[in-house]
């Protein structure tokens, strides 16, 4: 029972984080797969550059997701470490601290790599004639 009390803050914090991520993922999937009937029967002309604007919005959402992850995941790992220090009667081992640091640095490197990939990829359109 003592180990459950020690790891309860970690389970609680990570549980909330994964629950929020799962809800957002399923909401995005639900709204993306939903077929909506257009309210108008006429076909309207879309404005020039509308497909480019949609691609920009999609890339913008992915970039914002990466930036939010860069700031929240290390904060989450740090709060896990602080919770372990506060609620545990024993000091965390060096391997636990190393694992937390490796996970944080690895996730930051992954997010930055993904951001650099977005900026290098561009939109796939050549604006010059």
N, C-alpha and C positions, 0 to 999 in steps of 0.2 A: 504494500500500500504506500510505503514511503517513496518508492521510485515514481509512482503515479503523481504524487504531489510535486515532485521535483520537475517532472517533464510536462505537467499540465499547462503551464504558460506557453511552452513551445508548441504543444499540440493545438492549443487554442488559437495562437497567432497564425500558425500555418494553416489550420483548418479554415479560419475566416478568409485568409488570402486565397486558398484554393477554391473555396465556395464562391467567392466573388468572381474569380477567373472563370469558373465553370458556368456561372449564370450569364456572364457577358458573352462567353463563347456560344452558348446555346441560343441566346437572344439574337446574336448576329447571324447564326445559321438559320434560325426560324424566320427572321425578316428577309434574309437573302433568298430563301427557297419559296417564299410565299408568292403565289401567282395572284396578282391583283388585276381586276378588270378595269380598263381605263374608263373614267366617267364620261368621256366624250366619244362620240362615234366618228367624228371627223379626224382625219390625220393632220396634225399640225406640223408645220415645218419647224425644225429645231434651229436654234440660233447657231451661227458659225462658231466652230471650235467647241461644241458641246461635248463631243467624245473626248477631246483633249482635256476639257475641264473635269470630266468624270475621272479620267486617269489621274489627274493631279490630286483630286480629292481622295482617291484610294491610296495613293502614295503618301499623301499627307497624314492619313489615318495610321498607316503603318509606321511612319516616322515618329508620330506622337506616341504610339504604343511602345516603341523602342526607348524613347526618351523617358517615359514614365517608368518603364522597367529599370532603366539605369539608376534612377533615383530611389525607387521604392524597394527593390530587392536587397541592396546593401543595407538599407535602413531596417528592413525586416530581419536580416541576418544579425545585425548589431543588436536589435531588440531581443532576439533569441539569446544572444550571448549575455546580455545584461540580465535577462530573466533567469538564466542559469546561475549567474553569480548571486542574485538576490534570493532565490527560492531554494537553492541547493546548499546543504551544509558543507559539501566538499567543493574544492576548486575544480573547474573543468580541466580535463587533461590536455596536454599539449596537442595530442592528435585531434581532439574535438575543436580546439582553437584553430589548428591548421586546416581542418576540414571546412570550417566556417569561412576562413579567409580564402581558401582555394575556390569554394563555391561562389563567393562574392566576386572575386577577381575574374573567374571564368565567365560568369554571367555578364559582367561589364565588358569584357573583351568580345564576347559573342554579340552583344548589342551594338558595340561600336563597329564591329566587322559588318554587321547587317546594315548599319547606317551608311558606311562607306560604299557598300554594294549598291544601295539605293541611289546614292549620288553619282556613282560611276555609270550605272545603268541608264539613268535619265528616263525619258518618257518613250523612247523609241521612235520619235518623230524628228525629222530634220526641218527646222523652221526656215532654213535658207532654200530658195528655189533652185 
